[in-house]
Amino acid sequence: MAQCAYIANVAGTDVLAADAAASGACSSLVVLSADEFANWQNNPLNLSAADGLTVSVAIVGVWAAAFGWRALVRTLNNNDGEPFSE
């Protein structure tokens, strides 16, 4: 279970100390168990900056392709030579 923690100075040395706050109300550090950390690493939404960029480029690419197909279809369906009106 995740536990709140804070860095305390004990006899001139910084140590990690447990905090009594609930894990959802932590204002500083959260300590995870080994299992929680492994699950967090396997989270599909845990992306690096490069992975996030790849996903965003793919989304924009699909949107641009759809926009291009829509423009092509509208152009081919407009046979009267007049500008297309919605």
C-alpha distances in whole Angstrom, upper triangle without the diagonal:
4,6,10,13,16,19,21,25,26,29,30,27,24,20,17,16,13,13,13,13,11,9,11,14,14,17,17,14,10,9,7,6,10,9,7,10,13,12,13,16,17,17,21,21,20,23,25,28,31,29,29,32,33,32,33,37,36,36,39,41,41,42,45,46,46,47,50,51,51,54,55,56,57,59,61,61,63,66,69,68,67,64,61,60,57
4,7,10,13,16,19,22,23,27,27,24,21,18,14,14,11,11,12,11,9,6,9,11,10,13,13,10,6,6,5,7,10,10,8,10,13,12,12,15,17,16,20,19,18,21,23,26,28,27,27,30,31,30,31,35,35,34,37,39,39,40,43,44,44,46,49,49,50,52,54,55,55,58,60,60,62,65,67,67,65,62,59,59,56
4,6,10,13,16,19,20,24,24,22,18,15,12,10,7,7,8,8,7,5,9,10,8,12,11,8,6,5,7,9,13,13,11,12,16,16,15,18,20,20,23,22,21,24,25,28,30,29,29,32,34,33,34,37,38,37,40,42,42,43,45,47,47,49,51,52,52,55,57,57,58,61,62,63,64,68,70,69,68,64,62,61,58
4,7,11,13,17,18,22,22,20,16,14,10,9,6,5,7,6,7,5,9,8,6,8,7,6,5,6,9,12,15,17,14,15,18,18,17,19,22,21,25,23,21,24,25,27,30,30,29,32,34,33,34,37,38,37,39,42,42,43,45,47,47,48,51,52,53,55,57,58,58,61,62,63,64,68,70,69,67,64,61,60,58
4,7,9,13,15,18,18,16,13,10,7,5,4,5,8,9,10,9,12,11,8,9,7,5,6,7,10,13,16,18,16,16,20,20,18,21,24,23,26,25,23,25,26,28,31,30,30,33,35,34,35,38,39,39,41,44,44,44,47,49,49,50,53,54,55,56,59,60,60,62,64,65,66,70,72,71,69,66,63,63,60
4,6,10,12,16,15,13,10,8,6,5,7,7,10,11,13,12,15,13,9,9,6,6,8,10,13,16,19,21,19,18,22,23,21,23,26,26,29,27,24,27,27,28,31,31,31,34,36,35,36,39,40,40,42,44,45,46,48,50,50,51,54,55,56,57,60,61,61,63,66,66,67,71,73,72,70,66,64,63,61
4,7,9,13,12,10,6,6,5,6,9,10,13,14,17,16,18,17,13,12,9,8,11,12,15,18,20,23,21,20,24,25,23,24,28,28,31,29,26,28,27,29,32,32,32,35,37,37,37,40,42,42,43,46,47,47,49,52,52,53,55,57,58,59,61,63,63,65,67,68,69,73,75,73,72,68,66,65,63
4,6,10,9,8,5,5,6,6,10,10,14,15,18,18,21,19,15,14,12,12,14,15,18,21,23,26,24,23,27,28,26,28,31,31,34,33,30,32,31,33,36,36,36,38,41,41,41,44,46,45,47,50,51,51,53,55,56,57,59,61,61,63,65,66,67,69,71,72,73,76,78,77,75,72,70,69,66
4,6,6,5,4,6,9,9,13,14,17,19,22,22,24,22,19,18,15,15,18,18,22,24,26,29,27,26,30,31,29,31,34,34,37,36,33,34,33,35,38,38,38,41,43,43,44,46,48,48,49,52,53,54,55,58,59,59,62,63,64,65,68,69,69,71,74,74,75,79,81,79,78,74,72,72,69
4,5,5,6,7,10,10,13,15,18,20,23,23,26,24,21,20,18,18,20,19,23,24,26,29,28,27,31,33,31,32,36,36,39,38,35,37,36,37,40,41,41,43,46,46,47,49,51,51,52,55,56,57,58,61,62,62,65,66,67,68,71,72,73,74,77,77,79,82,84,83,81,77,76,75,72
4,6,8,10,13,14,17,19,22,24,27,27,30,28,25,24,21,21,23,23,26,27,29,33,32,31,34,36,34,35,39,39,42,41,38,40,39,40,43,44,44,46,48,49,49,52,54,54,55,58,59,60,61,64,65,65,67,69,70,71,74,75,76,77,80,80,82,85,87,85,84,80,79,78,75
4,7,10,13,14,18,20,23,25,28,27,30,28,25,23,20,20,23,23,26,28,29,33,32,30,33,35,34,34,38,38,41,40,37,38,37,38,41,42,42,44,46,47,47,50,52,52,53,56,57,58,59,62,63,63,65,67,68,69,71,73,73,75,77,78,79,83,85,83,82,78,76,76,74
4,6,10,12,16,18,21,23,26,25,28,26,23,22,18,18,20,19,23,24,26,29,28,27,30,32,30,31,34,35,38,37,33,35,34,35,38,39,39,41,43,44,45,47,49,49,51,53,54,55,57,59,60,61,63,65,65,67,69,70,71,73,75,76,77,81,82,81,80,76,74,74,71
4,7,9,13,15,19,20,23,22,24,23,19,18,15,14,16,16,19,21,23,26,25,23,27,29,27,28,31,32,35,33,30,31,30,32,35,35,36,38,40,40,41,44,45,46,47,49,51,51,53,55,56,57,59,61,62,63,65,67,67,69,71,72,74,77,79,77,76,72,71,70,68
4,6,10,12,16,18,20,19,22,21,17,17,14,12,14,13,17,18,20,23,22,21,24,26,25,26,29,30,33,32,29,30,30,32,34,35,35,38,40,40,41,43,45,45,47,49,50,51,53,55,56,57,59,61,61,63,65,66,67,69,71,72,73,77,79,77,76,72,70,70,67
4,7,10,13,15,17,16,19,18,14,14,11,9,11,10,13,15,17,20,19,18,21,23,21,23,26,26,30,29,26,28,27,29,32,32,33,35,37,37,38,41,42,42,44,47,47,48,50,52,53,54,56,58,58,60,62,63,64,66,68,69,70,74,76,75,73,70,68,67,64
4,7,10,12,14,14,17,16,13,14,11,10,11,10,14,15,18,21,19,19,23,24,23,24,28,28,31,30,27,30,30,32,35,35,34,37,39,39,40,43,44,44,46,48,49,49,52,54,54,55,58,59,60,62,64,65,65,68,70,70,72,75,77,76,75,71,69,68,65
4,7,9,11,11,14,13,11,12,11,10,9,9,12,14,17,19,17,18,21,22,21,23,26,26,30,28,26,29,30,32,35,34,34,37,39,38,39,42,43,43,45,47,48,48,51,53,53,54,57,58,58,60,63,63,64,66,68,69,70,74,76,75,73,70,67,66,64
4,6,8,9,12,10,8,10,10,9,9,10,13,16,19,21,18,19,23,23,22,24,27,26,30,28,26,29,30,32,35,34,34,37,39,38,39,42,43,42,44,47,47,47,50,52,52,53,56,57,57,59,62,62,63,65,67,67,69,73,74,73,72,68,66,65,62
4,7,9,12,10,9,12,12,12,12,13,15,17,21,22,20,21,24,24,23,26,28,28,31,29,28,31,32,34,37,36,36,39,41,39,40,44,44,43,46,48,48,48,51,53,53,54,57,58,58,60,63,63,64,66,68,68,69,73,75,74,72,69,66,65,62
4,6,8,6,6,9,11,11,11,12,15,17,21,21,19,20,24,23,21,25,27,26,29,27,26,29,30,32,35,34,33,36,38,37,37,41,42,40,43,45,45,45,48,50,50,51,54,55,55,57,59,60,60,63,65,65,66,70,71,71,69,65,63,61,58
4,5,5,7,10,12,12,10,12,13,16,19,19,16,18,22,20,19,23,24,23,26,24,24,27,29,31,34,32,31,35,36,35,35,39,39,38,41,43,43,43,46,48,47,49,52,53,52,55,57,57,58,60,62,62,64,67,69,68,67,63,61,59,56
4,5,6,9,10,9,7,9,10,13,16,16,13,15,18,17,15,19,21,19,23,21,20,23,25,27,30,29,28,31,33,31,32,36,36,35,37,40,40,40,43,45,45,46,49,50,50,52,54,54,55,58,59,60,61,65,67,66,64,61,58,57,54
4,6,9,11,11,9,12,13,16,19,18,15,16,19,18,16,19,21,19,22,20,19,22,24,26,29,28,26,30,32,30,30,34,34,33,35,38,38,38,41,43,42,43,46,47,47,49,52,52,52,55,57,57,58,62,64,63,61,58,55,54,51
4,6,9,10,10,13,15,18,21,21,18,19,22,21,19,22,24,22,25,22,22,25,26,27,31,30,28,31,34,32,32,36,36,35,37,40,40,40,42,45,44,45,48,49,49,51,54,54,54,57,59,59,60,64,65,65,63,59,57,55,52
4,6,7,7,10,13,16,19,20,17,17,21,20,18,21,23,21,24,22,21,23,24,26,29,29,27,30,33,31,31,35,36,35,37,40,40,40,42,45,45,45,48,50,49,51,54,55,55,57,59,60,61,65,66,65,64,60,58,56,53
4,7,9,12,15,19,22,23,19,19,23,22,20,22,25,23,26,23,22,24,24,25,29,29,27,30,33,31,31,35,36,35,37,40,40,40,42,45,45,45,48,50,50,51,54,55,55,57,59,60,61,64,66,65,63,59,57,56,53
4,7,10,13,17,20,21,18,18,21,21,19,21,24,22,25,23,21,23,23,24,27,27,26,29,32,31,31,34,36,35,37,39,40,40,42,45,45,46,48,50,50,52,54,55,56,58,60,60,62,65,67,66,64,60,58,57,55
4,7,10,13,16,18,15,14,18,18,16,18,21,20,23,21,19,21,21,23,26,26,25,28,30,30,30,34,35,34,36,39,40,40,42,44,45,46,48,50,50,52,54,55,56,58,60,60,62,65,67,66,65,61,59,58,55
4,6,10,13,14,11,11,15,15,13,15,18,18,21,19,17,20,21,23,26,25,25,28,30,29,30,33,34,33,36,38,39,39,42,43,44,45,48,49,49,51,53,54,55,57,59,59,61,65,67,66,64,61,58,58,55
4,7,10,12,10,9,13,14,12,14,17,18,21,20,18,21,21,24,27,26,26,29,31,30,31,34,35,35,37,40,40,41,43,45,45,47,49,50,51,53,55,56,57,59,61,61,63,66,69,68,67,63,61,60,57
4,7,8,6,6,10,10,9,12,14,15,18,18,16,19,20,23,26,24,25,28,29,28,30,33,33,33,36,38,38,39,42,43,44,45,48,49,49,51,53,54,55,57,59,59,61,65,67,66,65,62,59,59,56
4,5,5,6,9,10,11,12,14,16,19,20,18,21,22,25,27,26,27,30,31,30,32,35,35,35,38,40,40,41,44,45,45,47,49,50,51,53,55,55,57,59,60,61,63,67,69,68,67,64,61,61,58
4,6,5,6,9,10,11,13,15,18,19,17,20,21,24,26,24,26,29,29,29,31,34,34,34,37,38,39,40,43,44,44,46,48,49,50,53,54,55,56,58,59,60,62,66,68,68,67,64,61,61,58
4,5,5,6,9,10,11,13,16,18,16,19,21,25,26,24,25,29,29,28,30,33,32,33,36,37,37,39,41,42,42,45,47,47,48,51,52,53,54,57,57,58,60,64,66,66,65,62,59,59,56
4,5,5,6,9,10,11,15,15,14,17,19,22,24,22,23,26,27,26,28,31,30,31,34,35,35,36,39,40,40,42,45,45,46,49,50,51,52,54,56,56,58,62,64,64,63,60,57,56,53
4,5,5,6,9,10,14,14,12,15,16,20,21,20,21,24,25,24,26,29,29,29,32,34,34,35,38,39,40,41,44,44,45,48,49,50,51,54,55,56,58,61,63,63,62,59,56,56,53
4,5,5,6,9,12,14,12,15,16,20,21,19,20,24,24,23,26,28,28,28,32,33,33,34,37,38,38,41,43,43,44,47,48,49,50,53,54,54,57,60,62,62,61,58,56,56,53
4,5,5,6,10,12,10,14,16,20,21,19,19,23,23,22,24,27,26,27,30,31,31,32,35,36,36,38,41,41,42,45,46,46,48,50,51,52,54,57,60,60,59,56,53,53,50
4,5,5,9,9,8,11,13,17,18,16,17,20,21,20,22,25,24,25,28,29,29,31,33,34,35,37,39,40,40,43,44,45,46,49,50,51,53,56,59,58,57,54,51,51,48
4,6,8,9,7,9,11,15,16,14,15,19,19,18,21,23,23,24,27,28,28,30,32,33,34,36,38,39,40,42,43,44,46,48,49,50,52,55,58,57,57,54,51,51,48
4,6,9,8,10,13,16,17,14,15,19,18,17,20,23,22,22,26,27,26,28,31,31,32,34,36,37,38,40,42,42,44,46,47,48,50,54,56,56,55,52,50,50,47
4,5,5,9,12,15,16,13,14,17,17,15,18,21,20,20,23,25,24,26,29,30,30,32,34,35,36,38,40,40,42,44,45,46,48,51,54,53,53,49,47,47,44
4,5,7,11,14,14,11,11,15,14,12,15,17,16,17,20,21,21,22,25,26,26,28,30,31,32,35,36,36,38,40,41,42,44,48,50,50,49,46,43,43,41
4,6,9,12,13,10,9,13,13,11,13,16,16,15,18,20,20,21,24,25,26,27,30,30,31,34,35,36,37,39,41,42,43,47,49,49,48,45,42,42,39
4,7,10,12,9,9,13,14,12,14,17,17,18,20,22,23,24,26,27,28,30,32,33,34,36,38,39,40,42,44,44,46,50,52,51,50,47,45,45,42
4,7,8,6,6,9,10,10,12,14,15,15,18,19,20,22,24,25,26,28,29,31,32,34,35,37,38,40,41,42,44,48,50,49,48,45,43,43,41
4,5,5,6,9,10,11,12,14,15,17,18,20,21,23,24,26,27,29,30,32,33,35,36,38,39,41,42,44,45,49,51,50,49,46,44,44,42
4,5,5,6,9,10,10,12,14,15,16,18,20,21,22,24,26,27,28,30,32,33,34,36,37,39,40,42,43,47,49,47,47,43,42,42,40
4,5,5,6,9,10,11,12,14,15,16,19,20,21,22,24,26,27,29,30,31,33,35,36,37,39,41,42,45,48,46,46,43,41,42,40
4,5,5,6,9,10,11,13,14,15,17,19,20,21,23,24,26,27,29,30,32,33,35,36,38,39,41,44,47,46,45,42,40,41,39
4,5,5,6,9,10,11,12,14,16,17,18,20,21,23,24,26,27,29,30,32,33,35,36,38,39,43,45,44,43,40,38,38,36
4,5,5,6,9,10,11,12,14,15,16,18,20,21,22,24,26,27,28,30,31,33,34,36,37,41,43,41,41,38,36,37,35
4,6,5,6,9,10,10,12,14,15,16,18,20,21,23,24,26,27,29,30,31,33,35,36,39,42,41,40,37,36,36,35
4,6,5,6,9,10,11,12,14,15,17,18,20,21,23,24,26,27,29,30,32,33,35,38,41,40,39,36,34,35,33
4,5,5,6,8,10,11,12,14,15,16,18,20,21,23,24,26,27,29,30,32,33,36,39,38,37,34,32,32,30
4,5,5,6,9,10,10,12,14,15,16,18,20,21,22,24,26,27,28,30,32,35,37,36,35,32,30,31,30
4,6,5,6,9,10,11,12,14,15,17,18,20,21,23,24,26,27,29,30,34,36,35,35,32,30,31,29
4,5,5,6,9,10,11,12,14,16,17,18,20,21,23,24,26,27,29,32,35,34,33,30,28,28,26
4,6,5,6,9,10,10,12,14,15,16,18,20,21,22,24,26,27,30,33,31,31,28,26,26,25
4,5,5,6,9,10,10,12,14,15,16,18,20,21,23,24,26,29,32,30,30,27,25,27,25
4,5,5,6,9,10,11,12,14,15,17,18,20,21,22,24,28,30,30,29,27,24,25,24
4,6,5,6,9,10,11,12,14,15,16,18,20,21,23,26,28,28,27,24,22,22,21
4,5,5,6,9,10,11,12,14,15,16,18,20,21,24,27,26,25,22,20,22,21
4,5,5,6,9,10,11,12,14,15,17,18,20,23,26,25,25,22,20,22,21
4,5,5,6,9,10,11,12,14,15,16,18,22,24,24,24,21,18,20,18
4,6,5,6,9,10,11,12,14,15,17,20,22,21,21,18,16,17,16
4,5,5,6,9,10,11,12,14,16,19,21,20,20,18,16,18,17
4,5,5,6,9,10,11,12,14,17,20,20,20,18,16,18,17
4,5,5,6,9,10,11,12,16,18,18,18,15,13,14,13
4,6,5,6,9,10,11,14,16,15,15,13,11,13,13
4,5,5,6,9,10,13,16,15,16,14,12,15,15
4,5,5,6,9,11,14,15,15,14,12,14,14
4,6,5,6,10,12,12,12,10,8,10,11
4,6,5,8,11,10,11,9,8,12,13
4,6,7,11,11,12,12,11,14,15
4,6,9,10,11,11,9,12,13
4,6,7,8,8,7,10,12
4,6,8,10,10,13,15
4,5,9,9,12,15
4,7,9,12,15
4,6,9,12
4,6,10
4,7
4
